Amino acid sequence: MQSSGHVAARVLAGVALALSVAARAGHGRRDYKDSERLNADISLWIDERQVRMFSGISMQVFAIVNGNISPYILDPNFSHKLPIIPSEVGYVNFTWRSKKRYYYDFDTLTSSDPKVLKPPLLSIKTKGRVPKTPKEFSIFLPCMGNVSGVATFEIGLELKNHRGNPLKGTPLRLNLKKECAQRGVYLERTGPDPECDKKCANQGWCNSEKICQCPEGYMGQHCRTALCYPQCMNGGNCTAPGVCSCPPGYQGRHCEGGEFKCAVLLV
């Protein structure tokens, strides 16, 4: 059986979705080498490998860079704009570092419905010092596994410098929604398929456990679902990783813009 962690490695979750939106902000998308040259302040990001697996686009996505938090994350309505995290997603990895001395405190890790979703878990201590060199940590989203439903969870993060002064814009508070599915339902969607060698699409391949292994940018039992984030807007369809097919009257990478139509009057 394919573990939820393996499936989750192909999809970003929770805050990862948030940070993908943040990439559209002025400080949200920046080459890591450039940020290294410009500053030694705190930065928090999702690495290129994970973003590529989720969206098919090779880029790093910063939530904090050079001590500045993306304005998208600070938007009070930000959490309401995010999609529900699917049941296949089990965790997300972040990387951070700061040559200046910063201390962190994940002061809130709660679930609105513990019968569906346990409180989020960290792969590091809830309190400590942000490392000087880039280091990765994980936030796990553990479903109960015996019930289906959607639960809201909250993550709170405080960041303070060595003088005890909070980083501007913190503490961060994110309220996100996570879907969980019964084990039987999950197996039906992603479990072994004796004929998977005939059904794996988009260059996916059938492993020894008769489960389709999907290439970057695709997910689903037979790798037929392309991944686009932000999601295609205004009725657009995700036809390839990071590529939206827009309906008439809309344009843009995510079908977010309407076309300018000019009327020509013939005299």
C-alpha positions in Angstrom: 0.0 0.0 0.0 1.3 3.5 -0.8 1.8 5.5 2.4 0.1 8.8 2.9 3.5 10.4 3.2 4.6 9.1 -0.2 1.5 10.5 -1.8 1.9 13.7 0.1 5.4 14.2 -1.2 3.7 14.9 -4.6 1.4 17.6 -3.3 1.9 20.6 -1.1 -0.4 21.1 1.8 -2.0 23.7 4.0 0.4 26.5 4.4 2.2 25.4 1.2 -0.9 26.4 -0.7 -0.8 29.7 1.0 2.8 30.3 0.1 2.1 29.5 -3.5 -0.3 32.4 -3.6 2.3 34.5 -1.8 4.7 34.0 -4.7 2.7 36.6 -6.6 3.6 39.3 -4.1 6.5 41.6 -4.7 8.8 39.8 -2.1 7.2 36.4 -2.5 9.2 35.2 -5.5 13.0 35.6 -5.4 16.1 33.7 -6.2 17.6 32.3 -3.1 21.2 33.3 -4.1 20.0 36.9 -4.5 18.4 37.0 -1.1 21.6 35.6 0.4 23.7 38.4 -1.0 21.2 41.0 0.0 20.6 40.1 3.7 21.4 37.9 6.6 17.9 38.4 8.1 15.3 35.6 8.7 13.8 33.8 5.7 11.2 31.0 5.5 10.5 29.2 2.2 9.4 26.1 0.4 12.2 24.7 -1.8 12.2 24.4 -5.5 11.8 20.6 -5.5 8.6 20.7 -3.5 7.1 23.5 -5.5 7.9 21.7 -8.8 6.3 18.5 -7.6 3.1 20.4 -6.7 2.8 22.9 -9.6 5.3 21.7 -12.3 7.0 25.1 -12.0 10.6 25.3 -10.9 10.8 28.1 -8.4 11.3 28.8 -4.7 8.5 30.3 -2.7 9.2 32.6 0.2 6.8 33.3 3.1 9.4 35.5 4.8 12.5 36.9 3.0 15.0 39.4 4.4 12.8 39.8 7.5 9.7 40.8 5.5 6.5 38.8 5.5 4.6 38.5 2.3 1.6 40.9 2.3 -0.6 38.1 1.0 -0.2 36.1 4.1 -0.9 39.2 6.2 -4.3 39.7 4.4 -7.0 39.0 7.1 -9.1 37.2 4.5 -6.2 35.1 3.2 -7.2 31.8 4.8 -10.8 32.1 3.4 -9.4 32.2 -0.1 -7.6 28.9 0.1 -9.0 25.5 -1.1 -9.6 22.6 1.2 -6.4 20.5 1.6 -7.2 17.0 0.1 -7.0 13.8 2.0 -4.0 12.6 0.1 -1.9 15.4 1.6 -0.2 14.4 4.9 2.6 17.0 5.5 4.5 19.9 4.1 8.2 20.7 4.5 9.6 24.2 5.1 13.2 25.5 5.1 14.4 28.4 7.1 17.5 30.1 8.4 18.7 33.4 9.9 22.2 34.6 10.6 20.6 37.1 13.0 19.4 35.6 16.3 15.7 34.8 16.1 13.6 32.7 18.4 10.5 30.9 17.4 7.4 29.6 19.2 4.7 27.6 17.5 2.2 28.7 20.2 -0.9 27.3 18.4 -1.4 23.9 16.9 -5.1 23.0 17.2 -7.9 21.1 15.3 -11.5 22.2 15.4 -12.6 18.5 15.3 -10.2 16.0 16.9 -12.5 13.2 15.9 -11.6 13.9 12.2 -8.2 15.5 12.4 -5.6 15.4 15.2 -3.8 18.6 16.0 -0.9 19.4 13.6 2.5 18.0 14.7 6.0 19.3 14.1 9.2 17.4 13.3 11.1 20.0 15.5 10.5 21.3 19.1 7.7 23.8 19.3 10.1 26.4 20.8 13.7 27.2 19.9 16.1 29.2 17.9 15.9 29.6 14.1 19.0 27.9 12.7 21.9 29.9 11.2 22.2 27.7 8.1 19.2 26.4 6.0 17.4 23.5 7.7 14.2 21.8 6.8 11.3 20.9 9.1 7.9 19.4 8.6 4.3 20.1 9.7 2.3 16.9 9.8 -1.5 16.8 9.4 -2.7 13.5 10.9 -6.2 12.3 10.0 -7.9 9.9 12.4 -8.4 7.5 9.5 -11.7 6.0 10.6 -14.0 8.9 9.7 -14.5 11.2 6.7 -15.0 14.9 7.0 -13.5 18.3 6.9 -11.8 20.0 9.9 -10.3 23.4 10.4 -6.9 23.6 12.0 -4.9 26.6 13.2 -1.2 27.2 13.2 0.3 30.1 15.1 3.9 31.2 14.9 5.7 33.8 17.0 9.2 35.1 15.9 11.3 37.4 18.2 14.8 38.7 18.0 17.4 38.4 20.7 16.0 41.5 22.4 12.6 40.0 22.6 11.1 42.2 19.9 8.6 40.5 17.6 9.2 40.4 13.9 6.9 42.9 12.2 3.7 41.1 11.1 4.0 38.3 13.7 2.6 36.4 15.3 1.3 34.7 12.2 -2.2 33.0 12.5 -3.4 30.7 9.8 -6.8 28.9 9.8 -6.9 26.2 7.1 -9.3 23.3 6.2 -8.2 19.7 5.8 -10.2 16.9 4.3 -9.9 13.4 5.8 -11.3 10.1 4.4 -12.0 6.7 5.9 -9.3 4.2 5.2 -11.7 2.2 3.0 -12.5 5.3 1.0 -8.8 6.2 0.8 -7.8 2.7 -0.4 -10.5 2.9 -3.1 -9.0 6.1 -4.4 -5.3 5.4 -4.2 -4.9 1.7 -3.4 -3.4 -1.2 -5.5 -4.9 -1.8 -9.0 -4.0 -5.2 -10.6 -4.2 -3.5 -14.0 -2.3 -0.3 -13.1 0.4 -1.1 -15.7 -2.3 -0.5 -18.4 -3.9 2.6 -16.7 -1.1 4.8 -15.5 -1.2 7.9 -17.6 1.0 10.9 -18.3 4.2 8.8 -18.1 3.3 7.4 -14.7 4.5 3.9 -14.0 3.2 0.9 -12.1 5.4 -0.1 -9.1 5.8 -3.5 -7.5 2.8 -2.9 -5.3 0.5 -2.2 -8.3 0.2 1.5 -7.5 0.8 4.2 -10.1 3.8 6.4 -9.4 3.1 9.8 -10.9 5.6 12.1 -12.5 6.0 15.6 -11.1 3.0 17.8 -11.7 0.4 15.0 -11.7 -1.6 13.1 -9.0 -4.5 10.7 -8.6 -4.8 6.9 -8.7 -3.9 6.8 -12.4 -1.9 10.1 -12.6 -4.7 11.7 -14.7 -5.1 14.9 -12.6 -2.8 17.8 -13.4 -1.8 20.2 -10.7 -2.4 23.9 -11.0 -2.0 26.4 -8.1 -3.4 28.9 -7.7 -6.4 27.1 -9.1 -7.7 28.0 -12.5 -10.2 30.7 -12.2 -13.4 31.7 -13.9 -14.2 28.2 -15.1 -10.8 27.4 -16.5 -9.4 23.8 -16.6 -6.0 22.6 -15.5 -4.9 20.8 -18.7 -1.2 20.3 -17.7 1.0 21.1 -14.7 0.7 24.8 -14.1 -1.2 25.3 -17.3 -4.8 26.6 -17.4 -7.1 26.4 -20.4 -9.3 29.5 -20.2 -12.9 29.8 -21.3 -13.9 32.5 -23.9 -13.5 36.0 -22.5 -10.7 35.2 -20.0 -6.9 35.1 -20.2 -3.8 35.0 -18.0 -1.8 32.2 -16.5 -4.7 31.3 -14.2 -7.6 32.7 -16.3 -7.7 35.6 -13.8 -8.1 38.4 -16.4 -10.9 39.3 -18.8 -10.0 40.1 -22.4 -10.2 43.7 -23.6 -12.7 43.8 -26.4 -12.7 46.7 -28.9 -15.7 47.6 -31.0 -14.8 49.0 -34.5 -17.4 51.3 -36.0 -17.4 51.3 -39.7 -18.8 54.4 -41.3 
